[in-house]
Amino acid sequence: MTKRIIVTGGAGYIGSHVCVDLLGAGASVLIIDNLSNAHEEAVRRIGELAPGGIEFLRRDLADPAHRRDIIDAVAAFRPDGAVHLAGLKAVGESVAEPARYYRVNIGATLTLIDALEAAQARTMVFSSSATVYGDANPNPVGEDAATAPANPYGRTKYVIEEMLKDLARSKASEPGAAWRIANLRYFNPVGAHPSGRIGEDPNGVPNNLFPFIAQVAVGRRDRLSIFGDDYPTRDGSGVRDYIHVCDLARGHTAALDYLGGAAAPHVVDINLGAGRGYSVFEAVAAFKRASNRDIPYMVAPRRDGDIAEIYANAERAQRLLGWRAEKTIDDMCADHWRWQSANPEGYRS
Ligand code: UD1
């Protein structure tokens, strides 16, 4: 079992759930986060849910002025490895400001690589995305499907995956210097910790479906726009593979265990998805059941860059990590709603 883990972006939505899972499995965690899209209150609540070895360093991995501090702090922590989630993730913003997306996402990863090299802890679980896949793959989509990310955000994920593969190849045969890397390709993470204490708290108008539905249900927004009801899917709306964020978090702990084992490859891509799709209409109906609130909606035009349907082939995760998603769409909605209704304004509530 891996014991001392750096979690970059550990105060964010997925990162906070990863920290709770790691701490629950007995690990010690050093969170590195600049709080650009996260709250220190999340760090406090992680500690409340999973008391134990949690440290927090508020620094920006992409800021050259913070580089020295980060390398020193990582070395002092004596990590066994890292989960790397820090980065920018808004698709629309990435189209408007591609240079910033490349600078931040790739720059942050390079600093983390240097820090792990210096600390001789060459194990990394990288937060990648199903967005690296092209839109012409047959479902379910396996890891060997064609890659063709459709926007700058997705391309930063793809470039980082490729960079990590080069890194893993470079030292593969040097005893004691070899990297162990897992690129985890997330499908659509939703839901929240069942306690309702941590969850997704997006800045501004949510881009993603579940936070938008949740804000309509709680009365922060008037109604949902359903982006297209004329796709070639069972009810015309887009179909996605929603996965409970706690299932997703467990996948990171399992990946670290796997990378620590004798049979671990130098680098591997692994889908984390539930392996089945739900339409927008089905997601709205499930959220309505779970929240017992009305979810007013209107059908709007298709959103640029959206595809009709994608869901995962998640067999590799099952085979290599012994991991599979366990929670249902009703669990996802109930837990998302518990968080949203207890924290209507997110961590500012
Ligand atoms: C989106 C990003 C993807 C990113 C992922 C992170 C795009 C094109 N893709 O994926 O790169 O990795 O988020 O979680 O932005 N929908 C509505 N109304 C809304 C919002 C969404 O009908 O207000 C629909 C979408 O058309 C889609 C489904 O809900 O069919 C899911 O959308 P979303 O939650 O944004 O996820 P993705 O588009 O799959």
Residues whose N, C-alpha, C, O or C-beta is under 5 A from the ligand:
A	BS01	UD1	V91 S129 T131 N207 N208 L209 F210 F212 S225 I226 F227 G238 V239 R240 V280 D304 G305 D306
